Amino acid sequence: MDSEDDMHDGNDAESTDDDYYSGDTAVEYSEDDKDGDDDGHYEFDNDSDDVSASRPQQNYIGLKEADIRQHQEHEITTVSTVLSVSRADATILLRHHRWSVSNVHDVWFADEVGVRKAVGLLESPVVRFPNAKELTCGICFDSCPLDGINSAACGHPFCDECWRAYMSTSINGGPGCLMLRCPEPSCGAAIGQDMIDRLVSEEDKQKYARYLVRSYIEDNPKNKWCPGPGCEYAVEFVVEEAHRPVDCGTVAKWVMKNSAESENTNWILAYTKPCPKCKRPIEKNHGCMHMTCAPPCRFHFCWLCLGALKDHGKCNRYKATNETERTKAKKSIKRYAHYYERWATNHSSRQKALASLHQMQTVNLKKLSVKQSQPESQLKFITEAWLQIVECRRVLKWTYAYGYFLPEPEHAKRQFFEYLQGEAEAGLERLHQCAETDVQAYLGPQPPPTNFNHFRTKLARLTSVTRNYFENLVRALENGLSDVDSQGASSKTATPKSGSAVGKGKKGRGKASSRAGRQSRSSDDHGSWTCDQCTYFNTRSLPT
């Protein structure tokens, strides 16, 4: 593949914190696919199905040029199909969002009008010439017949020769041609690949296509070219965020639970019934019990008894039916929604905390330094509080995945887990509120309610207490809640009250014990491996 000297590299990997709660190495997980029986009946998704993590694998995938094009085409097709836009428009959207399909979907469904305006995808022309037989080119000002005039979605007319020269100059100028806009200075309409291919020479067309392929690697934070001289391969990194204190198997199950069709299946089971003839799920959306399956089936049946309508009589007499699965599915949906909502909320709160941390570091610390007549070095306790909040939100998020897969019969462990989780969450909320709300009193024009040193003491104390709570929670979960005996009693050394004494020193004490534990676990190579993201033993897959 030809190299382009001026192509930028948008693929710098983000660094991660190396602290008590998180690691810095990615591990790829794999699971065996399970084929379901297509017998017309629903199969309930059992939460207790074992999804074990495999042995550590390489955390990247090698891609040839054909693979790159295949991946790129697949993502363009996905966006085009889901958003009902042309492939050229889908390509423009993906380019603007660094080839992230999920990001494109998120922003599009949140604000389609704003996204269209930002990337230059107009729904209708801004200028029209309905009855014109000739139009004047906006560049050379020659009059041309309509078959010699072209325009982008905006409708600004330019002759084919001027378009060709404009596009060729841009393509020969580098990868900036991928962001080409209408030549009209006041217009921001985007120029798609379909128009490029229609007007430029074959040489320019191939060069534009190369830029587009390279963009998929160099603008995508998950991809990077192999640095070997002359190597045309790219690598796609498989990166998992730090997920301590849960193990890799729990993460794999939780990710599968969120992304697979299991919850859709449960919803179908809970709120639909299968057509007695074709077995497709039917949702009742009207009041009467006469149901008609969608074409081509068009079977008429009773919603209550699922009997054919032509032979239907009375169906009020009770017959023993198996409603256990339907009831179980409804309970499963509610339970999953409980844990997922809290998992997602803490994920969102962590993102907002990162934004608040950035705001504090770049803007608010300077204001406080001026208002309090103190150097910024003496205000680091605020930054430390926000860093603690960010890490605790990550830990708390994953504890909800842990709680979801905690076996129901283990009541004592669940009770102890929920106690530790509740104490840690309450402490985090107090810290978050203090760092987010109380500090505003010292940034505004009004006199603060208390002395700044009181705020300093309060925030530093809450930071320390919250850290202790979470260190206890992390240790307990990584030990499998082993402090709970068969009668449900817990060891006094594991309670937050006594555990806080362990953390009264500097953070380095907890860190050192974590590192030492990590080394001792890593030294055991008898049928297990250790993930640096969570410091857990993971069972190696046995050879088959």
Salt bridges, closest charged atoms under 4 A:
ASP2 OD2 - ARG210 NE 3.55
GLU4 OE2 - ARG210 NE 3.93
ASP9 OD2 - LYS224 NZ 2.97
ASP18 OD1 - ARG515 NH2 2.43
ASP45 OD2 - LYS257 NZ 2.69
ASP47 OD1 - LYS257 NZ 2.76
ASP47 OD2 - ARG335 NH1 3.86
GLU65 OE2 - ARG69 NH2 2.83
GLU73 OE1 - ARG87 NH2 2.17
GLU112 OE2 - ARG116 NE 3.08
GLU161 OE2 - ARG164 NH1 2.89
GLU202 OE1 - LYS205 NZ 3.59
GLU218 OE2 - ARG214 NH2 2.84
ASP219 OD1 - HIS8 NE2 2.72
ASP219 OD2 - ARG95 NH1 2.44
GLU236 OE1 - HIS71 ND1 3.88
GLU241 OE2 - LYS397 NZ 2.45
GLU263 OE2 - LYS257 NZ 2.76
GLU323 OE1 - ARG326 NE 3.34
GLU341 OE1 - ARG342 NH1 3.82
GLU391 OE2 - ARG394 NH2 3.15
GLU408 OE2 - ARG335 NE 2.93
GLU410 OE1 - LYS413 NZ 3.84
GLU418 OE2 - ARG414 NH1 3.72
GLU429 OE2 - ARG393 NH2 2.82
ASP438 OD2 - LYS458 NZ 2.93
GLU471 OE1 - ARG475 NH2 3.84
GLU478 OE2 - ARG244 NE 2.36
ASP525 OD1 - ARG540 NH2 3.15
